[in-house]
Amino acid sequence: MLKELGFYKGVNLGGWMSQYDYSEERLQGFITESDFGQIAGWGFDHVRLPVDYNVIQNTDGTMKEEGLLLVDRAVAWAEKHHLKIVLDLHKTQGFSFDEGEHEDGFFDSGKYQEYFYTV
């Protein structure tokens, strides 16, 4: 199915908006537009962009405009370099794949599930 949509070879951009120290320096400079150009130049057709909720959502469920702008910028760079993009909400309130994150309760919390739907 994915190949029918043009997804053949991709690169994971983990460590940029997911599974990192969440510093502004990292958010602004770990991956740049030139990286998207290089990925396209290598013959890849898509990137996977994992995003942790706390980059784009506050703990009260409201959205973080500055985080959404980062995602928008990544999507624009992908489009500019003719790359498709797979958005991955890698961590949500109450659930994380990473040990030691102290995120739990998602499957039992209507509040966390509503926050997830908001994203």
Secondary structure by P-SEA (a helix, b strand, c coil): ccccccccbbbbbcccccccccccccccccccaaaaaaaaaacccbbbbbbcccccccccccccaaaaaaaaaaaaaaaaabbbbbbbcccccccccccccccccccccaaaaaaaaac
